[in-house]
Amino acid sequence: MLCLVLSMVCFGSWANLQKRTGKWRYELFYWDFSIGILLAAVLAAFTLGSLDSSQLSYSDNLLISSYHKIAYGLEGGLVLGFSNLLLVGALSVAPMAVVFPVAMGVALVVQVASLVFAPQGNVLILIVGTVLVLAAIVVNAFAYSTYALEQRAVKKPLTPDPRLVAVKPPLPAKGVTLSVISGIAMGLAPMLTDLGRTGEDGLGAYAAALLVAVAVLASTFLFAPFFVTFAVHGTPVQFRSYFKGGKGVHLTGLFAGMLWSVGLIAAYTTGGAVATIHVSSVITGGFTEGAAVLATLWGLFGWREFQGANPRVRILLTAMLFLWIVGAGMITIAPLYSK
């Protein structure tokens, strides 16, 4: 239970550190973020994953795991890296209270869709829950677009200075689109990593986290140059600007990645617990989806992302949270009512 709580807090809170970097470009932040993921995974593997001599160490686990299991772990890490890069990009142009429920909602729908031919639970409950989550995503996007249009009208200068180069604010559709694509990849990644962690020759928690972290960093070299060349918002950034950043922004990025990695390790550790202390899938799913709710609350109340919104937008946001929680809750408890 403590690992589940830790996982939820880490996954739902790391984005606060990205917001603290201010105007530091997300394309540069993500390099520190991915390095931090690997750093925490390596530290965990060489400490918690190697201290107990009565158990298999992470290196022993890698030796006895089949090449197929290792390949699944690396493939899942590549997909997660792509998802994270898009998620961080979405956070650079859209609020946390929009990005997380949309991305994690889409991921949840993708995971449910993968059970079409072998549903794990009551089909009717799964369908209704999925519809509610999709409705929450639509309501969230509508509330965000309404708020963005209002803010753009309020902040529009009456007499713009022709000497200034105007940078148009990002359109709401851009952040929502990035969140949706990130959510699709986020929903596909566990299918691969779970294949690598099942069976007697499967990967343990620390070995799986290490492989995922290696693949996430490798994916940064693969995907990040595209987003450096074709910026999500504003002019393309030069990679040499990375070395002009202060220690503060680099350490913040590293710590954000380490926080995300700790959340992943905690989740894997929970899933690998012995049967006598294993937490039910319902509780595990509840805490996992709770990360999106926590991130939304951080955005709404911690960062006041919708400050000054009219009552209509506030009602829509409240309805979105209600639909998301009820829908995710129904999907989570569906296995209890399987026939």
Residue pairs with C-beta under 8 A, 6 or more apart in sequence:
1 279
1 283
3 266
3 267
3 269
3 270
4 266
4 267
4 270
4 279
4 283
4 284
4 287
5 287
6 262
6 263
6 266
7 263
7 264
7 266
7 267
7 270
7 287
7 288
7 291
8 263
8 287
8 288
8 290
8 291
8 294
9 263
9 294
10 259
10 260
10 262
10 263
10 266
11 260
11 263
11 267
11 288
11 291
11 295
12 100
12 290
12 291
12 292
12 293
12 294
12 295
12 298
13 259
13 294
13 295
13 298
14 256
14 257
14 259
14 260
14 263
15 91
15 96
15 99
15 100
15 256
15 295
15 298
16 96
16 298
16 302
16 303
17 252
17 253
17 255
17 256
17 259
18 26
18 29
18 33
18 88
18 91
18 92
18 252
18 253
18 256
19 91
19 96
19 303
20 252
21 29
21 249
21 252
21 253
24 245
24 249
25 92
25 234
25 237
25 241
26 88
26 89
26 91
26 92
26 232
27 89
27 224
27 227
27 228
27 231
27 237
28 237
28 239
28 241
28 242
28 245
28 249
29 88
29 249
29 252
29 253
29 256
30 84
30 85
30 88
30 220
30 224
30 253
31 220
31 224
31 242
31 253
32 249
32 250
32 251
32 252
32 253
32 254
32 256
32 257
33 84
33 88
33 253
33 254
33 256
33 257
33 260
34 81
34 84
34 216
34 217
34 219
34 220
34 257
35 217
35 253
35 254
35 257
36 253
36 254
36 255
36 256
36 257
36 258
36 259
36 260
36 261
37 213
37 216
37 217
37 257
37 258
37 260
37 261
37 264
38 213
38 214
38 216
38 217
38 257
38 261
39 254
39 257
39 258
39 261
40 213
40 257
40 258
40 261
40 262
40 265
41 206
41 209
41 210
41 212
41 213
41 214
41 261
41 264
41 265
42 210
42 213
44 206
44 209
44 210
44 261
44 262
44 265
45 58
45 206
45 207
45 209
45 210
48 206
49 57
49 58
49 204
49 205
49 206
49 207
49 210
50 57
50 58
50 59
56 64
56 204
58 204
58 206
58 207
58 210
61 203
61 204
61 206
61 207
62 70
62 203
62 207
64 201
65 196
65 201
65 202
65 203
65 207
66 201
68 196
69 195
69 196
69 197
69 199
69 201
69 202
69 203
70 196
70 203
70 211
71 196
72 192
72 193
72 195
72 196
73 192
73 193
73 196
73 197
73 203
73 207
73 208
73 211
73 212
73 215
74 211
74 212
74 214
74 215
75 192
75 215
76 189
76 190
76 191
76 192
76 193
76 196
76 212
76 215
77 189
77 193
77 211
77 212
77 213
77 214
77 215
77 216
77 218
77 219
78 215
78 216
78 218
78 219
78 222
79 185
79 188
79 189
79 192
80 185
80 186
80 189
80 193
80 212
80 215
80 216
80 219
81 215
81 216
81 217
81 218
81 219
81 220
81 222
81 223
82 185
82 219
82 223
83 103
83 182
83 183
83 185
83 186
83 189
84 182
84 216
84 260
85 219
85 220
85 223
85 224
85 227
86 178
86 179
86 181
86 182
86 185
87 99
87 103
87 178
87 179
87 182
87 186
89 178
89 227
89 232
90 99
90 103
90 175
90 176
90 178
90 179
90 182
91 99
92 232
92 233
93 170
93 174
93 175
93 178
93 232
93 233
94 144
94 170
94 172
94 174
94 175
94 176
94 178
94 179
95 144
95 175
95 299
95 303
95 305
95 306
96 295
96 296
96 298
96 299
96 303
96 305
97 140
97 295
97 296
97 299
97 300
97 305
97 306
97 317
98 140
98 141
98 144
98 175
98 176
98 179
98 299
99 175
99 178
99 179
99 295
100 291
100 292
100 295
100 296
100 299
101 136
101 137
101 140
101 292
101 293
101 295
101 296
101 320
101 321
101 324
102 137
102 140
102 141
102 176
102 179
102 180
102 183
103 179
103 180
103 182
103 183
103 186
103 292
104 183
104 186
104 289
104 291
104 292
105 133
105 134
105 136
105 137
105 183
105 292
105 324
105 327
105 328
106 137
106 179
106 180
106 182
106 183
106 184
106 186
106 187
107 183
107 184
107 186
107 187
108 130
108 133
108 187
108 289
108 328
108 331
109 130
109 133
109 134
109 183
109 187
110 183
110 184
110 186
110 187
110 188
111 187
111 190
111 191
112 126
112 129
112 130
112 331
113 130
114 187
114 191
115 126
119 126
119 338
120 334
120 335
120 338
121 334
121 335
121 336
121 337
121 338
122 334
122 337
122 338
122 339
125 330
125 331
125 333
125 334
125 337
126 330
126 331
126 334
128 327
128 330
129 326
129 327
129 328
129 329
129 330
129 331
129 334
130 327
130 331
131 327
132 323
132 324
132 326
132 327
132 330
133 323
133 324
133 327
133 328
133 331
134 327
135 323
135 327
136 320
136 321
136 323
136 324
136 327
139 316
139 319
139 320
139 323
140 316
140 317
140 320
140 324
141 172
141 176
142 316
143 306
143 313
143 316
143 317
143 320
144 172
144 175
144 176
145 172
145 173
146 312
146 313
146 316
147 306
147 309
147 313
148 169
148 171
148 172
149 172
150 309
150 310
150 313
151 308
152 169
160 166
167 234
170 232
170 233
174 232
174 233
178 232
193 208
193 212
196 202
196 203
196 208
196 211
197 203
197 204
197 208
197 268
197 271
197 272
203 211
204 272
205 265
205 268
205 269
205 271
205 272
206 265
206 268
208 268
209 261
209 264
209 265
209 268
212 264
213 261
228 236
228 237
228 239
229 236
230 236
231 237
263 291
267 288
270 279
270 284
271 284
273 279
281 335
282 332
282 333
282 335
282 336
285 331
285 332
286 329
286 332
289 328
289 329
289 332
292 324
292 328
293 321
293 324
293 325
296 321
299 305
300 306
300 317
306 313
306 314
306 317
309 317
